[in-house]
Amino acid sequence: MKKFLIPAIALTALALTACGDSSSTKACQKPAYCYKTNDAPNQRKCKMSEAEAENDAKKAEEAGNLHTPVYEDCWDM
């Protein structure tokens, strides 16, 4: 039994660490376009449309409230 248990544990550990690999070749299923404002710098404001996100970010910038310009994020939901 021990002959099978140790390799099984090792394979399980390897599989768990491989799942979190950030260099995955899996394509983004749903791109989102996000930006952050100074009044909530830890909270992303995201839109599915890049044009909408750019427009909202421009309004925030004009108001002096833009913290992070629009960037692409990936939502795999």
N, CA and C of each residue as an Amber inpcrd file, in Angstrom:
protein
   231
   0.8150000  -1.1960000   0.0000000   0.0000000   0.0000000   0.0000000
   0.8630000   1.2670000   0.0000000   1.9740000   1.2510000   0.7650000
   2.8400000   2.4200000   0.8230000   3.4590000   2.7240000  -0.5320000
   3.6820000   1.6890000  -1.3520000   4.2650000   1.8950000  -2.6800000
   3.3640000   2.7710000  -3.5430000   2.0750000   2.6770000  -3.3440000
   1.1420000   3.4440000  -4.1500000   0.7730000   4.7880000  -3.5140000
   0.8470000   4.8720000  -2.2080000   0.4280000   6.0710000  -1.5020000
   1.3760000   7.2470000  -1.7400000   2.6570000   7.0220000  -1.6820000
   3.6340000   8.0990000  -1.8520000   3.5800000   8.6900000  -3.2660000
   3.5770000   7.8780000  -4.3200000   3.4480000   8.4780000  -5.6610000
   2.1090000   9.1900000  -5.8530000   1.0510000   8.6780000  -5.2480000
  -0.2550000   9.3250000  -5.3830000  -0.2430000  10.7020000  -4.7310000
   0.3860000  10.8230000  -3.5760000   0.4850000  12.1120000  -2.8920000
   1.3250000  13.0840000  -3.7240000   2.4130000  12.5920000  -4.2760000
   3.2910000  13.4340000  -5.0860000   2.5620000  13.9350000  -6.3370000
   1.8160000  13.0780000  -6.9910000   1.0680000  13.4810000  -8.1840000
  -0.0350000  14.4820000  -7.8360000  -0.6740000  14.2830000  -6.7040000
  -1.7180000  15.2150000  -6.2720000  -1.1250000  16.5930000  -6.0070000
   0.0050000  16.6480000  -5.3340000   0.6680000  17.9250000  -5.0570000
   1.0810000  18.6070000  -6.3560000   1.5980000  17.8550000  -7.3050000
   2.0010000  18.4030000  -8.5940000   0.7890000  18.9520000  -9.3410000
  -0.3080000  18.2300000  -9.3220000  -1.5180000  18.6750000 -10.0100000
  -2.0630000  19.9530000  -9.3840000  -2.0220000  20.0640000  -8.0680000
  -2.5350000  21.2520000  -7.3970000  -1.7050000  22.4850000  -7.7180000
  -0.3900000  22.3380000  -7.7880000   0.4510000  23.4940000  -8.0970000
   0.3460000  23.8580000  -9.5670000   0.0890000  22.9160000 -10.4460000
  -0.0160000  23.2030000 -11.8750000  -1.3050000  23.9590000 -12.1980000
  -2.3600000  23.7630000 -11.4060000  -3.6290000  24.4350000 -11.6780000
  -3.5180000  25.9390000 -11.5050000  -2.6760000  26.3920000 -10.6350000
  -2.5370000  27.8160000 -10.3950000  -1.4950000  28.4810000 -11.2700000
  -1.0510000  27.8260000 -12.2810000  -0.0050000  28.3510000 -13.1490000
  -0.5170000  29.5720000 -13.9040000   0.1150000  30.7130000 -13.6900000
  -0.3280000  31.9430000 -14.3360000   0.0990000  32.0090000 -15.7950000
   0.9790000  31.1480000 -16.2330000   1.4110000  31.1750000 -17.6210000
   0.6030000  30.1890000 -18.4610000  -0.6270000  29.9910000 -18.0670000
  -1.5060000  29.0760000 -18.7850000  -1.7550000  29.6040000 -20.1900000
  -1.9250000  28.7060000 -21.1380000  -2.1740000  29.1090000 -22.5130000
  -3.6660000  29.2260000 -22.7910000  -4.4950000  29.0260000 -21.7780000
  -5.9360000  29.1330000 -21.9310000  -6.3080000  30.5740000 -22.2850000
  -7.0980000  30.7450000 -23.3270000  -7.5000000  32.0780000 -23.7550000
  -8.5270000  32.6660000 -22.7970000  -8.5620000  33.9530000 -22.7540000
  -9.5190000  34.6490000 -21.9040000 -10.9200000  34.4600000 -22.4810000
 -11.8450000  34.0030000 -21.6530000 -13.2050000  33.7600000 -22.1230000
 -14.0060000  35.0470000 -22.2510000 -13.8360000  35.9580000 -21.2830000
 -14.5980000  37.2070000 -21.2980000 -13.6920000  38.3610000 -20.9110000
 -13.1470000  39.0890000 -21.8870000 -12.3200000  40.2380000 -21.5350000
 -13.1830000  41.3610000 -20.9690000 -12.6770000  42.0200000 -19.9510000
 -13.3340000  43.1690000 -19.3450000 -12.3380000  44.3170000 -19.3390000
 -12.8470000  45.5210000 -19.3450000 -12.0010000  46.7010000 -19.3840000
 -12.2440000  47.4810000 -18.0910000 -11.1930000  47.6400000 -17.3160000
 -11.3280000  48.1790000 -15.9650000 -10.4560000  49.4130000 -15.7680000
 -10.8200000  50.1870000 -14.7660000 -10.0330000  51.3270000 -14.3180000
 -10.3300000  51.5160000 -12.8330000  -9.5350000  52.3300000 -12.1740000
  -9.7400000  52.6000000 -10.7520000  -9.7890000  54.1030000 -10.5400000
 -10.5510000  54.5080000  -9.5410000 -10.6670000  55.9270000  -9.2170000
 -10.0130000  56.2100000  -7.8670000  -9.6890000  57.4780000  -7.6390000
  -9.0230000  57.8690000  -6.3960000  -9.9150000  57.6730000  -5.1740000
 -11.2310000  57.8030000  -5.3490000 -12.1220000  57.6430000  -4.1990000
 -12.2910000  56.1800000  -3.7910000 -11.9110000  55.2470000  -4.6650000
 -11.9540000  53.8140000  -4.3380000 -10.7980000  53.1150000  -5.0540000
  -9.5440000  53.3870000  -4.6640000  -8.3900000  52.8570000  -5.3930000
  -8.2270000  51.3380000  -5.3320000  -8.8890000  50.6820000  -4.3880000
  -8.7810000  49.2250000  -4.2920000  -9.9360000  48.5130000  -4.9740000
 -10.8070000  49.2620000  -5.6130000 -11.9740000  48.6770000  -6.2490000
 -11.9390000  48.9590000  -7.7520000 -11.9960000  47.8830000  -8.5340000
 -12.0140000  48.0370000  -9.9870000 -13.4150000  48.4320000 -10.4410000
 -13.4780000  49.2650000 -11.4380000 -14.7340000  49.5860000 -12.1000000
 -14.5820000  49.0370000 -13.5070000 -15.4010000  48.0460000 -13.8440000
 -15.2100000  47.3210000 -15.0990000 -16.4410000  47.3690000 -15.9880000
 -16.2030000  47.3320000 -17.2710000 -17.2450000  47.2720000 -18.2940000
 -16.8510000  46.1820000 -19.2910000 -17.8260000  45.5950000 -19.9030000
 -17.5450000  44.5850000 -20.9280000 -17.1850000  45.2590000 -22.2580000
 -17.5730000  46.5170000 -22.4150000 -17.2790000  47.2720000 -23.6230000
 -16.0880000  48.1980000 -23.3690000 -15.0920000  48.1120000 -24.2200000
 -13.9130000  48.9630000 -24.0670000 -14.2770000  50.4370000 -24.2390000
 -15.1840000  50.7340000 -25.1720000 -15.5900000  52.1130000 -25.4120000
 -16.2720000  52.7120000 -24.1770000 -17.1310000  51.9410000 -23.5240000
 -17.8030000  52.4200000 -22.3110000 -16.7980000  52.6810000 -21.1960000
 -15.8590000  51.7690000 -21.0230000 -14.8420000  51.9210000 -19.9750000
 -13.9810000  53.1510000 -20.2480000 -13.5840000  53.3460000 -21.5070000
 -12.7740000  54.5140000 -21.8700000 -13.5460000  55.8030000 -21.6050000
 -14.8340000  55.8040000 -21.9400000 -15.6690000  56.9830000 -21.7240000
 -15.7930000  57.3030000 -20.2330000 -16.0620000  56.2880000 -19.4240000
 -16.1860000  56.4830000 -17.9790000 -14.8640000  56.9310000 -17.3550000
 -13.7610000  56.3460000 -17.8240000 -12.4350000  56.7240000 -17.3100000
 -12.1090000  58.1600000 -17.6980000 -12.5230000  58.5760000 -18.8950000
 -12.2830000  59.9510000 -19.3360000 -13.0460000  60.9280000 -18.4440000
 -14.2850000  60.5720000 -18.0870000 -15.0700000  61.4220000 -17.1940000
 -14.4010000  61.5270000 -15.8190000 -13.8980000  60.4010000 -15.3250000
 -13.2070000  60.4020000 -14.0350000 -11.9320000  61.2410000 -14.1080000
 -11.2300000  61.1560000 -15.2330000 -10.0000000  61.9330000 -15.4000000
 -10.3180000  63.4340000 -15.4370000 -11.3670000  63.7910000 -16.1390000
 -11.7570000  65.2010000 -16.2120000 -12.1460000  65.7480000 -14.8370000
 -12.6850000  64.8650000 -13.9950000 -13.0630000  65.2650000 -12.6390000
 -11.8790000  65.1940000 -11.6730000 -10.7200000  64.7740000 -12.1810000
  -9.5240000  64.6520000 -11.3360000  -9.5860000  63.4630000 -10.4060000
 -10.3240000  62.4310000 -10.7930000 -10.5430000  61.2800000  -9.9170000
  -9.9950000  59.9680000 -10.4830000  -9.2750000  60.0030000 -11.5880000
  -8.7710000  58.7700000 -12.2010000  -7.4950000  58.3160000 -11.4990000
  -7.5040000  57.1040000 -10.9810000  -6.3450000  56.5430000 -10.2770000
  -5.5250000  55.6560000 -11.2090000  -6.2010000  54.8160000 -11.9850000
  -5.5450000  53.8890000 -12.9140000  -6.2480000  53.9710000 -14.2640000
  -5.5200000  54.1760000 -15.3550000  -6.1670000  54.2090000 -16.6630000
  -6.7560000  52.8400000 -17.0290000  -7.5290000  52.8040000 -18.0810000
  -8.2090000  51.5750000 -18.4960000  -7.1840000  50.4960000 -18.8340000
  -7.4340000  49.3090000 -18.3010000  -6.6020000  48.1520000 -18.5990000
  -7.5220000  46.9570000 -18.8520000  -7.0030000  45.9840000 -19.5860000
  -7.7970000  44.7990000 -19.9060000  -7.6180000  43.7600000 -18.8170000
  -8.7200000  43.2000000 -18.3950000  -8.7220000  42.1420000 -17.3900000
  -9.4380000  40.9420000 -18.0150000  -9.3490000  39.8230000 -17.3610000
  -9.9640000  38.6190000 -17.8970000 -10.9060000  38.0230000 -16.8600000
 -12.1410000  37.8430000 -17.2450000 -13.1360000  37.2050000 -16.3840000
 -13.4690000  35.8590000 -16.9640000 -13.1320000  34.8080000 -16.2890000
 -13.4570000  33.4520000 -16.7410000 -14.6410000  32.9350000 -15.9540000
 -15.7980000  33.4780000 -16.2510000 -17.0220000  33.0650000 -15.5670000
 -17.9280000  32.3160000 -16.5130000
